[in-house]
Amino acid sequence: MIVKEYMQGELGYRLLAKKYLIPSVTPIKRWVRAYHHYGVKGVQKPRSKPVYSVQFKLHVLHFRNQTGASLQETATAFDLHDPSLISSWCRTFQKEGVEGFQKKTKGRSSMPKKPKKHSTKSTQAFTREEQLERENELLRLENSYLKKLNAFQENPNAYLEKHKQRWYSNSNKKDSK
């Protein structure tokens, strides 16, 4: 729409920028050049982002250095719709060299797989004393469990009342804070 209005000749770059609240005339100039060179396709947003090979990027930068052409002239010579792409390639090349043009993996890297930790006690041989202590602890647990089970079987209501009182007394303490 802006390009068509410019082509009609009624308004120049600056007046169009003011009219459409564009802070600079540069994008409008770029759109008009792209329209002149490529037609309507030059100002339409591409459906997919083009991917350029490392060799192509190096060829474009070499051409620009050898000829001294501007970004726009270089973009036109290689049918690139966006001249700022060349300047970003130039910055990347200056910072990282050719390695900067290699494909980089996109997205977040996956979390490393952590090996499951096996308890060291189960794999190591216990000393006789440790074996006896473990057996003693297991027997204590079994004994207390059997006592509670026996108490519950003898009088289930009394057992439940006893534990209800504990539960209520604990909940009252929490509520009173």
C-alpha positions in Angstrom: 0.0 0.0 0.0 2.8 2.4 0.9 4.8 1.5 -2.2 1.7 2.0 -4.4 1.2 5.4 -2.9 4.8 6.3 -3.5 4.5 5.1 -7.1 1.6 7.4 -7.7 3.9 10.2 -7.0 1.7 12.2 -4.5 4.0 11.8 -1.5 7.7 11.4 -1.0 9.6 9.1 1.4 9.5 11.6 4.3 5.8 12.4 4.0 4.9 8.7 3.8 7.0 7.9 6.8 5.2 10.7 8.8 1.8 9.6 7.5 2.2 6.0 8.5 4.3 6.8 11.7 7.4 5.0 10.5 10.4 6.5 12.3 12.8 6.3 9.3 12.5 6.5 5.5 14.9 3.6 5.1 12.3 0.8 5.1 10.2 2.6 2.6 13.2 3.1 0.3 14.0 -0.6 0.6 10.4 -1.6 -0.2 10.4 0.7 -3.3 13.7 -0.8 -4.6 12.5 -4.3 -4.0 9.3 -3.6 -5.8 11.2 -2.1 -8.8 13.5 -5.1 -9.0 11.2 -8.0 -8.0 7.7 -6.7 -8.5 5.0 -7.6 -6.0 6.9 -10.6 -4.7 9.7 -8.3 -3.6 7.5 -6.6 -0.9 5.5 -9.7 0.1 6.6 -11.5 3.2 8.1 -14.9 2.2 6.1 -18.0 3.4 9.3 -19.7 4.6 12.7 -18.4 5.6 15.2 -19.2 2.9 18.3 -21.1 3.9 21.6 -20.2 2.3 24.6 -22.4 2.1 28.0 -21.5 3.7 29.5 -21.4 0.3 26.9 -18.9 -1.0 27.4 -16.6 2.0 31.1 -16.6 1.5 30.7 -15.9 -2.2 28.4 -12.9 -1.5 30.9 -11.5 1.1 33.8 -12.0 -1.3 31.9 -10.3 -4.1 31.1 -7.3 -1.9 34.8 -7.0 -0.7 36.2 -7.3 -4.3 33.8 -4.9 -6.0 33.2 -2.4 -3.1 29.5 -2.7 -3.9 26.9 -1.4 -1.4 24.7 -3.7 0.6 21.8 -2.9 -1.8 23.8 -3.5 -4.9 25.1 -6.8 -3.6 21.6 -7.9 -2.6 20.3 -7.0 -6.0 23.2 -8.9 -7.7 22.4 -12.1 -5.8 18.6 -11.7 -5.7 18.5 -11.2 -2.0 15.4 -9.3 -0.9 16.9 -8.1 2.4 20.2 -6.2 2.2 20.6 -6.2 6.0 21.1 -10.0 5.7 24.4 -9.3 4.1 25.5 -7.0 7.0 24.6 -9.7 9.6 26.6 -12.3 7.6 29.5 -9.8 7.6 29.3 -9.3 11.4 29.1 -13.1 11.9 32.1 -13.7 9.7 34.2 -11.0 11.5 33.3 -12.4 15.0 33.3 -16.2 14.4 34.8 -16.8 11.0 33.5 -19.6 8.7 32.4 -21.6 11.8 29.7 -18.9 12.4 28.0 -20.0 9.2 27.8 -23.7 10.2 24.3 -25.0 11.1 23.5 -24.5 14.7 21.1 -26.7 16.6 17.9 -24.9 17.4 15.8 -25.0 20.6 16.7 -26.0 24.1 19.1 -28.8 24.5 17.7 -32.0 26.1 18.4 -32.8 29.7 21.3 -35.1 30.2 20.3 -38.7 31.2 21.4 -39.3 34.7 22.4 -42.9 35.5 20.3 -44.4 38.2 22.1 -44.5 41.5 22.3 -47.9 43.0 22.7 -47.9 46.7 26.3 -48.6 47.5 25.4 -50.7 50.6 23.5 -53.3 48.5 26.5 -53.8 46.2 29.1 -53.9 48.9 29.5 -56.8 51.3 28.3 -55.9 54.8 30.5 -56.6 57.8 29.1 -59.1 60.2 28.3 -56.3 62.7 26.3 -54.3 60.1 24.4 -57.4 59.0 23.4 -58.0 62.7 22.4 -54.3 63.2 20.2 -54.4 60.0 18.5 -57.6 61.1 17.9 -56.2 64.6 16.2 -53.1 63.1 14.0 -55.2 60.8 13.0 -57.3 63.8 12.1 -54.2 65.8 9.9 -52.9 63.0 8.2 -56.2 62.6 7.6 -56.5 66.3 6.0 -53.0 66.6 3.8 -53.7 63.5 2.6 -57.0 65.0 1.8 -55.3 68.4 -0.3 -52.6 66.6 -2.1 -55.3 64.5 -2.8 -57.3 67.6 -4.2 -54.3 69.4 -6.4 -53.5 66.5 -7.7 -57.0 66.2 -8.6 -57.2 69.9 -10.6 -54.0 70.1 -10.8 -52.0 66.8 -13.0 -49.2 68.2 -10.7 -48.5 71.1 -7.7 -48.5 68.7 -9.4 -46.1 66.3 -10.6 -43.8 69.2 -7.1 -43.6 70.5 -5.8 -42.5 67.1 -8.7 -40.1 66.5 -7.8 -38.3 69.7 -4.2 -37.9 68.5 -5.4 -36.6 65.2 -7.8 -34.1 66.8 -5.2 -32.8 69.3 -2.7 -32.3 66.4 -5.3 -30.5 64.3 -6.3 -28.2 67.2 -2.7 -27.2 67.7 -2.4 -26.2 64.1 -5.6 -24.2 64.2 -4.8 -22.3 67.3 -1.7 -20.7 65.8 
